[in-house]
Amino acid sequence: MKLGVKPIADTRVILKSRDDVPALVASLLKIYTTPEYNDKIFNILEKRILKGKKKTGRTGLSLWQIFVLAQFRLCLNLDYDWLHYMALSDSTLRQLLGIETETGFERIEFGYQRILDNVHLLDDETLREINDVVVEFGQGVFKKKEGEALQLKSDSFVVENTVHFPTDYNLLFDSMRKAMDTMCKFTDKYPSIEGWRKLSDWQKSLKNLSRAVGRASSSGGKNKAKRIQYSAKKYLTKAIAFRNKIKSSKESLVIEDAEDLVRAILLDRFIELTDKHIDLVDRRLLKGEKIPHEEKLFSIFEEYTEWINKGKSHPNVELGKMMTITTDQYGLIIDYRLMEHEADSEIVIEIADTVLQKYSVDSWSFDKGYYKKENKDLLQLEIPNLIMPKKGKLTKLEKEEEHEASFKKSRNMHSAVESNINELEHNGLDKCPDKGYHGFKRYVSIGIVAHNLHRIGKQLIKLELAKQKKKERLRKAA
């Protein structure tokens, strides 16, 4: 504690509010004031964030402040600008961070970049460990009896990326544009590099030709195929000329420091992507080939992006990563997994291995997408009540099993996991704005922890209101 700073433990929780903030504040305060869970979470953060750090004298944030800011960002679905504004103006958040001062004392403030850099110190592995602690804490709040078996539900959904809709001709332009940006940095730093005085003309010309291909592809009318071929030929001629020019210029680049070396490596990558998409445009638009799915790239910036078609009418296609979550009877997410070009049925055993090492499970329900005979046979050895409906035609025995009252009841209860998915999407896991796969995984993990904390906080508020109601009833009776 510091002189003039309001104590964190005294942060007010507004019990009668439908907003998300009170629930999150309630759970964070409970963790902060409970030594058992406070120690566990701080030990994880210290081990990950402070390992190998030297005392440089540079101002950072405390581990508690990093943890709280990360949870606020995802629970309330904030961008960093909004989070920075709240850290400057919201008295509840400021007191929870330990920076709200009494009148007459110097005000403590954080800069935008300081928040951004420190929250980015968290990683997926750290947050997975923290989530296990949060789940343990939450099950205590929900009054789980010691040794009580869990009733689990698993389902998958798509966490989308913030990328534009990919076509081979606009990805070709993206590759060339980034190559131009990199070359521009070289020419700004070393004016002696010749041949790139009209770089902006190259960009304008290539952009116009790319748009012409798009207009020809999307419009109707007579001779559409000929118009597409004509515009694609013009576009490819210019793109090949640019590719040849930048390749010839690459040899004369000046490499004097590490920054130049990184830019040269990036330039090689953008030239490689340009070559790839010149080939794809040529094969698809000029030669009429159907490009195999595995050869396609859906973003040159977020290369891990997958094209996902879950058979829904809206949206019919999603660009991002599939994720499976497993929830218990209290609505807490005890396990989550990003899928690497995998179907639901391919990850069941892997999830079961992880979950069954930590928890005792009484029942576990899946939807049809997770069904595979080997999956069902193996899980039935460990789980007394397994709900895994079969895809396709049922045998007489399977039909009898799936028409039993207990099976139907558990299968109907499975839809509760959809509310968890809806909450996650509402709180930010519909689309990830962070860059890179590392950032994507970190964003997802913070979202899971924030969801669990929010759910625990709602239960804490419910218990506190019940306690107050009981006191009031006793007072009136007295």
Secondary structure, 3 states (H helix, E strand, C coil): CCCCECCHHHCCCCCCCCCHHHHHHHHHHHHHHCHHHHHHHHHHHHHHHCCCCCCCCCCCCCHHHHHHHHHHHHHCCCCHHHHHHHHHHCHHHHHHHCCCECCCCCCCCCCHHHHHHHHCCCCHHHHHHHHHHHHHHHHHHCCCCCCCCEEEEEEEEEEEECCCCCCHHHHHHHHHHHHHHHHHHHHHHCCCCCCCCCHHHHHHHHHHHHHHHHHHHHCCCCCHHHHHHHHHHHHHHHHHHHHHHHHHHHCCCCCCCHHHHHHHHHHHHHHHHHHHHHHHHHHHHHCCCCCCHHHCCCCCCCCCCEEECCCCCCCCCEEEEEEEEEECCCCCEEEEEECCCCCHHHCHHHHHHHHHHHCCEEEEECCHHHCCHHHHHHHHCCCCEEECCCCCCCCHHHHHHHCCHHHHHHHHHCCHHHHHHHHHHHHHHCEECCCHHHHHHHHHHHHHHHHHHHHHHHHHHHHHHHHHHHHHHHHHHC
